[in-house]
Amino acid sequence: MSLSKGDVFWCKNSNFPNEPAHPHIVVEITTDKKIVYVWTSSQIKTVKYWCKKFEKNDKGKPLKTYVEADTVDCSALDRKSAINCNNAEIIEEYVLTRREGYKKDENNCKISNELLGKIRVGIFCSERVSFEIRKLLK
């Protein structure tokens, strides 16, 4: 059950055990099977707030690390969702797929190439994302 770039998987946030699992997106995979991923949120205002804060954007300029996704971009979504690219993470595939609450999307959903490109740009523009992750996206 190997993951590939653009795949969607579901995972529960262990900090919020009573909340349902939500879609996560594979952005990159290294040759040694490390997965770079982001997650979606239906809390659009909250995600925008944090992106503005992380970017120190108080002048209303377009956000570089905020990406919106709709059901057209990702069939696993049931509504417009937001992605905070500042929260990109990296984990070994072996560890990720054995986490409690992890489940690969049963329809083998892949996001659109356009959405994947926007996410990659957002991660690359983020000063909060580690150099190790940003280096992988070149």
C-alpha positions in Angstrom: 0.0 0.0 0.0 2.5 2.5 -1.2 1.7 6.2 -1.5 2.6 8.4 -4.4 2.7 12.1 -5.1 -0.8 13.7 -5.2 -2.4 10.8 -3.2 -5.0 11.6 -0.5 -5.0 9.8 2.8 -7.1 10.3 5.9 -5.7 10.8 9.3 -7.1 11.8 12.7 -5.3 14.5 14.6 -4.2 12.9 17.9 -4.5 16.3 19.6 -8.3 16.2 18.8 -9.4 12.6 19.2 -13.1 13.4 19.0 -12.8 15.2 15.7 -13.2 13.0 12.5 -10.3 12.2 10.2 -9.7 14.7 7.4 -7.9 14.6 4.1 -4.1 14.9 3.9 -2.2 15.3 0.7 1.1 13.7 -0.4 3.2 16.5 -1.9 6.5 14.7 -2.4 8.2 11.3 -1.8 11.9 10.8 -1.5 13.8 7.9 -2.8 14.2 6.6 0.8 10.4 6.7 1.2 9.9 9.9 3.2 6.6 11.6 2.7 6.1 15.3 2.6 2.4 16.1 3.2 -0.1 18.8 4.1 -3.6 18.6 5.4 -6.8 20.3 4.6 -9.2 22.2 6.8 -12.7 23.4 6.4 -11.9 26.2 8.8 -11.0 28.7 6.1 -11.0 31.9 8.2 -8.7 30.2 10.8 -6.3 29.0 8.2 -6.1 32.4 6.5 -5.5 34.0 9.9 -2.5 31.8 10.6 -1.1 32.2 7.1 -1.3 36.0 7.5 0.3 35.8 10.9 3.1 33.5 9.7 3.8 35.7 6.7 3.6 38.9 8.8 1.1 40.1 6.2 -0.9 42.9 7.7 -1.2 44.9 4.5 -3.7 42.6 2.8 -1.3 41.4 0.1 -2.1 38.0 -1.5 -1.0 35.2 0.7 1.8 33.0 -0.5 1.3 30.1 1.9 -2.5 29.8 1.7 -4.1 27.5 -0.8 -7.8 26.8 -1.3 -9.0 23.5 -2.6 -12.4 22.6 -3.9 -14.2 19.4 -4.8 -13.1 19.8 -8.4 -9.4 19.8 -7.3 -9.9 16.8 -5.0 -12.9 14.5 -5.1 -12.2 13.4 -1.4 -13.3 16.9 -0.3 -17.0 17.5 0.4 -16.6 21.3 0.6 -14.2 24.1 -0.1 -11.2 23.6 2.1 -8.0 25.5 3.0 -4.4 24.4 3.2 -1.8 26.2 5.4 1.4 25.4 3.5 3.4 26.5 6.6 2.4 23.3 8.2 4.1 20.9 5.7 5.5 17.9 7.5 7.9 15.0 6.6 7.6 11.5 7.9 8.8 8.0 6.9 6.1 6.2 4.9 6.5 3.2 7.1 5.7 5.3 10.3 2.9 7.2 8.7 1.0 4.2 7.4 1.1 2.6 10.8 -0.2 5.6 12.7 -3.5 5.1 14.6 -6.2 6.8 12.6 -4.3 6.5 9.2 -6.3 5.3 6.2 -5.5 5.6 2.5 -8.4 7.1 0.5 -10.6 4.2 -0.5 -11.3 5.7 -3.9 -7.5 6.2 -4.5 -8.2 9.9 -4.9 -5.4 12.1 -6.4 -5.5 15.8 -6.4 -5.3 17.9 -9.6 -1.9 18.8 -10.9 -2.8 22.5 -10.6 -3.6 22.1 -6.9 -0.4 20.1 -6.3 1.6 22.9 -8.0 0.0 25.6 -5.8 0.8 23.6 -2.7 4.4 23.1 -3.8 4.8 26.9 -4.4 3.2 27.7 -1.0 5.6 25.3 0.8 8.6 26.7 -1.0 7.6 30.3 -0.1 7.2 29.4 3.6 9.9 30.5 5.9 8.4 28.3 8.6 8.9 25.1 6.6 12.3 23.4 7.2 15.0 23.8 4.7 15.1 20.0 4.3 11.5 20.0 3.1 11.8 23.0 0.8 15.0 21.5 -0.7 13.0 18.4 -1.7 10.6 20.5 -3.8 13.1 21.9 -6.3 
